[in-house]
Amino acid sequence: MINIFGPIKNKKAQIVLPAVLLIPTILLVIYLLFETTKVSKEKIRHQFALDTSSFVEMTSLSQYLNATAYVNGAFPFRLFRDFFEANNPQLKPDEYAENASNLRPISLYDYYYQAGAFPAMSDYNSSPKATDTKWDLHYYGDTRKEWEKDIPKVDDDKFYPINSEELAKTHQAYWDVDVLQLYFMVYYYLGNIYEDQKKVYERLVKDNEFFRKGYFYNTGNCSLSECGKEGAQTLKNYFIKTEPLYISKVSIFYKQQNGSESEIQLDLKEKQLMGGKIFQLAYIDKTSKSKLRELYKGIDITQRFTLSKNYFNINLMKYNPRVHTKIALQCTNESNNCVWPSPTSKYQVRQYP
């Protein structure tokens, strides 16, 4: 009789036999780890692509809004403070003016600022600071009251003064064509800066091409026409539109050599000067205000991605694999409008896991 249990009594067989039986299981575990690593690697690749592309896309908007806010307030304030020598009271009181003995000399800066020619800090010796949550940049008094709103309005029939009628009466504010040219040229170039920034922003976000190309170059396993398509569709709903405010009619007040005060009403359109209009500021279009509030809270962006075949022949696509990120654009104003009427270049992009 053959004893089949004889080999098992051998100590070596007691070790080898279970090991042989475990080999298939170990191989399955190895294959499982390999396939799991492949899936994780693909997920990480697409997560990185979504995070970076979303951040770069939102950064384009952040830079555009910050630049627009800067052109609205801090930039003209700093330029005119230097060009018009705010600390140099060169315009002396007119000796024939009422209460001339009580008047003090003024600067060109005062002469233009007190007419509402540009927004500024209430104290010209102070400057907008990075630590300030809000930059106190406004027009003088009520000189541009109708503009100090979310949606400013221009009266096309009104001649807007660019220098002070009152100071022209009381001071030796004689006609100075060089100073006038300087004022017009500053706002001419500010308008060009705004328009150029707007074109760059619109070009970068057109069809969200920047986002999709960023996604494509970070993954490399999808066609350019399809890469990031779902995420791009979400971002497309958050295009922020701004509108410029131009004026075409201005009043210029000055003192004649005989001591009388005069006014010139200049219609830029009629005289075909400066393209018929002069830039003053830009503001958020009313259709974009609700979008900015949503961006303050953060928007969810998801993107579906494709997984390749695996050793176990399991169709992972039926589980709808996708990656997710949450991104926000925030400034220091609760309405998330720091462009106008309180121009503060403090927009920041925040990304949440």
Helices and strands as residue ranges (DSSP letters): H 6-9, H 11-72, H 74-83, G 100-102, H 108-113, G 145-147, E 160-161, H 165-170, H 177-205, G 206-208, H 209-219, H 229-236, E 242-247, E 249-255, E 261-267, H 268-271, G 274-276, E 278-284, G 286-288, H 289-297, E 299-304, G 316-319, E 322-330, E 348-352
